[in-house]
Amino acid sequence: MSVETLSRREQAAEELASSIQETHRIPDPYHFEITPYGELFSPSARCLVKDKRVIDKTSPLGRLEYQALLSIEQWAVSRNEGVIVWVSPPYPGAYSVLKIIVSEIEYENGLKRLFNRAILFDFDENQSLEFTRGLAQFSQNQPNFFNLDQVRATPLILKTHGNFWIHALEELIDAPAVWEMVRIGEDRRLKEEALRQATMVQKEFFSIPGLYSTDEAQMAIKQVLGPYSGSCPPKTAFQVFSENSLVVGDGVNTKDPDFCRNCPVCGEAINCIVRAGQSCPSCRTVKRCG
């Protein structure tokens, strides 16, 4: 088995593990390394987070998110400690719910890296704007948000470090189970369990091309996914930053058998990979077959 094939299989398991966390509304923990050149590097994807082959920087959404990504990268390189939050409110045809990424500077074996948690909440656009305005009061940069485009392009540098950021978020979002999971590290344990489940499914059903479309494979995926909808927006900066299992080599990997240009139900443009059990970001129809 080639290194590239093994890498892609590992990425497939990582991607499913993140979907398990997401559809159970459990924070999804992962990390990025910081290269000697001051760039964020995804160890699971084995590429720079801002890889130009992958990220959409031409659409209005893509431009806003790329701006935010560069801001986070510059912040991570220039600081020795701290917490930054990137908020992604709902966006037609891309994001159906609010997703936030809390990133903390931490050290492992003396090397600085960025530890992230992606957390989803079922907020609409108005709730998302209200939440972000409230969170801005806990930030160093103190931006005034008048619309969701500003929210999307402006990460919030919090006035704290370590896990003290939890206090700020729980003041604004009543989700005690989520915050307790983060406090005691339960989300990390659950991610390890999700990765174990995803690896078992990947090895059993995805080692042979076409096998994933069988009824047995669909049932196996359905059993590990949670009751909430997933998300599959285009490859904007936020999408790449929020997933730790990026498939590289062909841009958005249009050769993948699960790559969808348009939803077969509502007809909206998707232009991303939609696995079985995931849903169209526009009409939220769940994909049942390969």
C-alpha positions in Angstrom: 0.0 0.0 0.0 1.4 3.4 -1.0 2.0 6.2 1.5 -0.5 8.3 -0.4 -3.2 5.6 -0.3 -2.7 5.2 3.4 -2.8 8.9 4.0 -6.1 9.2 2.1 -7.6 6.3 4.1 -6.5 8.0 7.3 -8.1 11.2 6.1 -11.4 9.4 5.3 -11.5 8.1 8.9 -10.7 11.5 10.3 -13.4 13.1 8.2 -16.1 10.6 9.3 -14.9 11.1 13.0 -15.5 14.8 12.7 -18.9 14.1 11.2 -19.7 11.9 14.2 -18.8 14.7 16.5 -20.7 17.3 14.5 -23.9 15.3 14.1 -23.9 14.7 17.9 -23.2 18.4 18.6 -20.1 17.5 20.4 -17.1 19.9 20.2 -14.6 18.6 17.6 -11.0 18.9 18.9 -8.0 19.0 16.5 -4.8 21.0 16.1 -2.5 22.7 13.6 1.2 22.9 13.7 3.1 26.2 13.1 5.9 26.0 10.5 9.3 27.7 10.9 8.0 30.1 8.2 5.0 31.2 10.3 2.3 29.3 8.5 -0.4 27.0 9.9 0.0 23.3 8.8 -2.6 20.6 9.1 -0.8 17.3 10.2 -3.7 15.1 9.1 -4.1 16.7 5.7 -0.3 17.1 5.4 -0.6 20.6 3.8 -0.7 24.2 4.7 -4.2 25.3 5.9 -4.2 28.1 3.4 -3.2 25.9 0.5 -4.2 27.8 -2.7 -5.0 24.5 -4.4 -7.9 23.9 -2.0 -9.3 27.2 -0.7 -11.8 29.2 -2.7 -10.7 32.8 -2.6 -12.7 34.2 -5.5 -16.3 34.1 -4.3 -17.7 36.8 -1.9 -17.8 34.2 0.9 -14.4 32.9 0.1 -12.7 36.3 0.1 -14.2 37.2 3.5 -13.1 33.9 5.1 -9.6 34.0 3.6 -9.1 37.4 5.1 -10.1 35.9 8.5 -7.8 33.0 8.1 -4.8 35.2 7.4 -5.6 37.2 10.5 -5.6 34.1 12.7 -2.4 32.9 11.2 -0.7 36.2 11.8 -2.0 36.3 15.4 -0.9 32.7 16.1 2.6 33.4 14.9 3.0 36.7 16.8 1.6 35.6 20.2 3.0 33.3 22.8 -0.4 32.6 24.4 -4.0 33.4 24.0 -7.4 32.5 22.6 -9.0 33.5 19.3 -12.6 32.7 18.2 -13.7 32.5 14.6 -17.5 32.7 14.2 -19.2 31.4 11.0 -22.9 32.3 11.0 -25.5 30.6 8.6 -25.0 31.4 5.0 -27.4 30.4 2.2 -26.2 27.4 0.2 -23.2 26.9 2.5 -23.8 26.9 6.3 -27.2 26.0 7.8 -26.2 26.6 11.4 -23.8 28.6 13.6 -20.3 27.2 13.8 -17.6 28.6 16.0 -13.9 27.6 16.3 -12.1 28.4 19.5 -8.3 28.3 18.9 -5.8 28.3 21.8 -2.0 28.6 21.6 -0.4 25.7 23.3 2.9 23.9 23.4 3.9 20.3 22.9 7.5 19.1 23.3 8.5 22.7 23.3 6.9 23.5 20.0 4.1 26.0 19.6 0.9 24.9 17.9 -2.8 25.9 17.6 -5.3 23.7 19.4 -8.8 24.1 18.0 -12.4 23.1 18.9 -15.2 23.4 16.4 -18.6 23.8 18.0 -22.0 23.9 16.3 -25.2 25.5 17.6 -28.5 25.6 15.9 -28.8 29.4 15.6 -30.3 31.4 12.9 -28.8 34.6 11.4 -30.3 37.0 14.0 -29.3 34.8 16.9 -25.8 34.5 15.4 -25.4 38.2 15.1 -26.6 38.8 18.7 -24.3 36.1 20.0 -21.2 37.6 18.3 -21.9 41.1 19.4 -22.1 39.8 23.0 -18.8 37.9 22.5 -17.1 40.9 21.1 -17.4 42.5 24.6 -15.0 39.9 25.9 -12.5 40.6 23.1 -9.4 42.7 22.9 -10.1 44.0 19.4 -13.7 45.1 20.4 -15.2 45.2 16.8 -18.6 46.7 16.2 -20.6 44.2 14.1 -23.4 45.6 11.9 -23.8 42.6 9.6 -22.8 38.9 9.3 -20.1 39.6 6.6 -18.2 41.6 9.3 -18.6 38.7 11.7 -17.3 36.2 9.2 -14.2 38.2 8.3 -13.2 39.3 11.9 -12.0 36.7 14.4 -12.3 37.8 18.0 -9.1 37.9 20.2 -10.4 37.1 23.7 -9.2 38.8 26.9 -8.1 35.5 28.4 -5.9 32.4 28.0 -6.4 28.8 28.7 -9.8 27.4 29.4 -11.1 30.7 30.9 -12.7 31.4 27.5 -15.5 28.9 28.6 -16.8 31.4 31.1 -17.3 34.0 28.3 -19.2 31.6 26.0 -21.4 30.1 28.7 -22.5 33.6 29.6 -23.9 33.9 26.1 -25.0 30.3 25.3 -26.9 28.1 27.6 -25.3 24.8 26.9 -24.0 23.4 30.2 -23.4 19.9 28.9 -21.1 21.3 26.1 -19.1 23.5 28.4 -18.7 20.7 31.0 -17.4 18.4 28.3 -14.7 20.9 27.4 -13.8 21.6 31.1 -13.1 17.9 31.9 -11.7 17.0 28.4 -14.6 14.7 27.6 -14.7 16.0 24.1 -11.2 14.8 23.5 -12.0 11.3 24.8 -15.2 11.2 22.6 -13.1 12.3 19.6 -10.8 9.3 20.1 -13.8 7.0 20.3 -15.3 8.6 17.2 -12.0 8.0 15.4 -12.0 4.4 16.5 -15.5 3.9 15.2 -14.8 5.7 11.9 -11.6 3.6 11.3 -13.6 0.4 11.8 -16.2 1.6 9.2 -13.5 2.8 6.8 -11.6 -0.5 7.0 -14.7 -2.7 6.6 -16.5 -0.8 3.8 -14.3 1.8 2.2 -11.2 -0.3 1.4 -12.7 -1.5 -1.9 -14.0 1.1 -4.4 -17.8 1.0 -4.7 -18.4 -1.0 -1.5 -19.5 2.2 0.4 -22.7 2.3 -1.6 -24.0 -1.0 -0.2 -26.9 -1.2 2.2 -24.6 -2.5 4.9 -22.2 0.4 4.5 -25.1 2.9 4.7 -26.4 1.2 7.8 -22.9 1.3 9.4 -22.6 5.0 8.8 -26.1 5.7 10.0 -25.4 3.9 13.2 -22.4 6.1 14.1 -23.8 9.4 13.0 -25.9 11.5 15.4 -29.4 12.9 15.1 -28.4 16.4 13.9 -27.6 17.5 10.4 -24.1 17.8 9.2 -22.7 20.5 6.9 -20.9 20.4 3.6 -20.1 23.9 2.4 -17.7 24.8 -0.5 -14.0 24.8 0.2 -13.8 28.3 1.7 -11.1 29.1 4.3 -13.5 28.5 7.2 -14.4 25.0 5.9 -10.8 24.1 5.5 -9.9 25.6 8.9 -12.7 23.8 10.6 -12.0 20.3 9.3 -8.9 18.3 10.2 -9.2 15.7 7.5 -8.7 17.7 4.3 -8.3 15.7 1.1 -5.5 17.2 -1.0 -4.1 16.7 -4.4 -7.0 17.6 -6.7 -8.1 20.8 -5.2 -11.6 20.0 -3.9 -10.9 16.4 -5.2 -13.5 16.4 -7.9 -12.5 12.9 -8.8 -13.9 11.6 -5.5 -17.0 9.5 -6.3 -18.9 11.4 -3.6 -18.1 14.9 -5.1 -21.4 16.7 -6.0 -21.7 19.7 -8.2 -25.4 20.2 -7.7 -27.9 18.7 -5.3 -30.1 16.2 -7.2 -33.1 17.2 -5.1 -33.2 21.1 -5.0 -30.7 21.7 -7.8 -28.6 24.2 -5.8 -24.8 24.3 -6.4 -22.8 22.3 -3.8 -19.4 21.7 -5.3 -18.1 19.6 -2.5 -17.9 16.0 -1.3 -21.1 14.7 0.3 -20.7 11.4 2.0 -23.6 9.0 2.8 -25.4 10.3 5.8 -24.5 13.9 5.2 -27.0 16.4 3.9 -27.4 19.1 1.3 -26.6 22.5 2.9 -29.5 24.1 1.1 -32.5 21.8 1.4 -30.9 19.5 4.0 -31.9 16.3 2.2 -29.8 13.5 3.6 -27.7 11.5 1.1 -28.7 7.8 1.3 -26.5 6.2 -1.3 -23.1 6.6 -2.9 
